[in-house]
Amino acid sequence: MRSLTHWNKFLLRVLISVTLSLGPALVFGATVLTGTAPYSIAVNSVTNKIYVANYSSQNVTVIDGATNATTTVVAGSYPDALAVNPVTNKIYVANYGSQTVTVIDGASNATTTVPTPGSGFAVAVNTNTNKIYVATSCQCPGDSVTVIDGNSNSTTTVAVGTGAFSVAVNPVTNKIYVGDLYSHDVTVIDGSTNATTAVSVGSSYPWALAVNSVTNKIYAAMVNSNTITIIDGASNTTTTVAAGSGPSSVGVNSVTNKIYVPSDFDNTVTIIDGATNTTSTLKTINCGLNAVAVDSVTNKIYVPGTCYQLLIVIDGSSGAMTASRTGSGSLAVALNPVTNKVYVANRDSNNVTVTNGARVTTSTSLTSSPNPSHSGQAVTFTAQVSSTGPVPTGKVKFLDGTTGIGTPKLIGGVAKLTKSTLAVGTHHITAQYLGDVNSAKSTSTVLDQVVQ
């Protein structure tokens, strides 16, 4: 999602200085140079490629996630939004200036140009139907969504409200949601028929949208009224909850049913409990919060800001916050849940910050059998590694004092080591989990193995 400054509608930002316990020291990620003014970013987690729309240099930087090597692909005029279809390995770039969509073949980087009837502001993909939805606007009556058939690149135009600015897809129900700023509604498109229904949001501007496809709820950030409108996808009825000042983006964790709404003007993130619609607020040290990415695997939330070159990392379980450094003018964030890498597009420094994602905390327990044992008898040591995230993988190193005695792999979070050569006496055994891409390292308490 682009910053509020994209339309120059808000001319004053009040910068509030607040304090935050940062936990670990600030760290700097790798920096990858891009074109000029990177505005939007998306990840193909299947190919481990990252795509960056460079607004002023009118091209797309393709980053190889394994090496951070880059390739430049020519786009249309002022590319400002893009989306990836990981199933077909196609990338769709909305070009604001040339009123086109550049379709990039992810395998070859060859491009195709698809015309649209207006300037593209947002793109969303339904991977189930291979349809691409581009919110196009002239900021006047007659705005539309261009529907691109991913197989043929043929297009259909669907009329929506005025000021079409954001779009989101529910692939389960095949419904598409379009935020219409100036008609103050959300247009619901039936993906099967292209029939539309307008859901009124009062006098508010629906700036950003996100869908929880599990609960069939849609969340719209109302930038001028400091609220979130929640649409029930089954009935199109709405509920309104309060947010911070200038809510600018929405992120959903469909596993925990929590919704995260950064606000541009008061440095806060509003957390909505999707089950009850109750809210809580986190105050950050950053400002200009205008984007969010949620990792449902690790339950971490990433929020960049334009002011202090910081990426705020929120632990979804505890609400604890840490931070890492980014470049200048961070406008967009995306993550690869497979590699646990986070990518922040920095408009003013013309680069992307690559950061290793925060890993979930683990705990390692250690048991042995039999204990005590006899000289020459086989003893099996069992390490159990637990976490609040995915089942830990990787290896566990067993130590007798400071001497390594084996490093077996985890299977289902359990690693076992059998030894029959322990000398008579007491052995101080520990198990060190070595971590994986999502899970942090941990060490067991000392187990005294007595050999008689």
C-alpha positions, 0 to 999 in steps of 0.5 A, a space after each residue: 500500500 502506498 503512503 498517504 502522500 501519494 495523492 498529496 491529500 494530507 499536508 501536515 504530519 504531527 510527529 509525536 515522540 514516544 518511548 518503546 522497549 526495543 529489546 535486542 539492539 537495532 540491526 541493519 539488514 542487507 541493502 539491495 539497490 533498485 530503480 528510482 522511487 520504489 513504491 510497491 513490492 511483492 514476493 513469489 515464495 515459490 520461485 523466491 523472487 521479489 518484484 519492486 515497482 520503481 515509480 520514477 524510473 518506470 521499471 521493475 527490479 527483480 531480486 533473486 531471494 537466494 543471492 540478492 542479485 537483481 534484474 531490471 524489467 522495463 514497465 510502463 509509465 509510473 508503475 505504482 502497484 503490483 501483484 504476483 500469481 505464484 501458480 502461473 508465475 506471472 507478475 502484474 504491474 499497474 502503470 499509473 501514467 500510461 494506463 496499462 498493466 505490464 505482465 511479466 513472465 516470471 520464467 523469462 522476464 518477457 513482458 506483455 502490455 495490457 491497456 486499461 481505461 484509467 490509471 491503475 492504483 491497486 492490483 489483486 490476484 485470484 489464484 483459484 480462477 486466474 483472474 487479475 483485478 486492477 482498480 483503475 480511476 480517473 477520480 471521477 464518475 465512471 471508474 472501473 475495475 479491469 478484469 484480466 484473464 490470466 490465460 489470454 490477457 483479455 480484459 473485461 471492464 466492471 463499473 464501480 464507484 468513484 475514486 477506485 483506489 484499493 482492491 482485495 480478493 476472497 479466493 474462497 467465495 470468489 468475491 472481489 472488494 474495491 475501495 471507492 474513495 469519493 463515493 464512500 463505498 466498497 464495491 463487491 464484485 461477484 467473480 463468477 458473473 461480474 455483478 456488483 453490489 455497493 456497500 456504503 461506508 458513510 462519509 469515510 474514505 476506504 483507503 485500504 482493504 484486507 480479507 480474512 478468507 477463513 472468517 469471510 470478513 473484510 476490513 476497510 481502513 477509513 483514513 479520514 474518520 479514523 475507523 475500520 469498517 468490517 464487512 460480513 462477506 455473507 450478508 454485506 452488513 457492516 460494523 465499525 470499530 475505532 482505529 488510530 489517526 489516519 489508518 493507512 493499511 490492514 494486515 490479517 493473520 487468518 490463523 490467530 484471527 487478529 487484524 493489524 491496522 497501522 496509522 499514519 499520523 499517531 504512530 499506533 497499530 490497532 489490533 482487532 480481535 476478529 472474534 469479538 471486534 474488541 481492539 487494543 493499541 500499540 504505540 510505536 517509536 516510528 511514524 508515517 506507518 503506512 504498510 504492514 505484512 503479517 507472517 502467520 507462520 511465526 505470528 510476527 507483524 512487520 510495520 515500516 514507517 517513513 520517518 525514522 528508518 525503522 521496521 517495527 516487529 510485533 510479536 503477535 503472541 505477547 505484543 512485544 516490539 523490536 525494531 530493525 533499520 531500513 532505508 529512507 522513506 519506507 513505503 511498502 513491505 512484503 515477506 517470504 514465509 518460506 525463507 523468513 525474509 522481510 523486504 522493505 521498499 525505501 522510496 527515498 533511498 532507492 533501495 530495498 532492505 532485506 532482513 531476516 524475519 524474527 524467529 519464534 521462541 523455542 524451549 528444549 527439554 531433555 530426558 534419558 532412559 535408563 537413569 541411572 544406567 550401568 557401564 556399557 548399557 545403552 542410554 537413550 537421550 531424548 530432546 523435545 523442542 517446542 514452540 508457539 509457531 510451526 513444528 521446529 526442524 533442524 538438528 539438536 546437538 547433545 553435549 557431555 559437559 562441553 564435549 559434543 557427543 552427537 547431532 541428530 535431526 529432529 523428527 516431529 520436534 523430537 531428537 534422540 541419541 543413544 550411547 553405550 560408551 559412557 564411562 562410570 560416573 556422573 555426566 552433565 548432559 545438555 541438548 542444544 537446539 540449533 534453530 531453523 529459518 522460523 525457530 530460534 535456538 534454545 538449550 535444555 537444562 543440565 541432565 545428570 546421567 549417572 553411570 554405575 
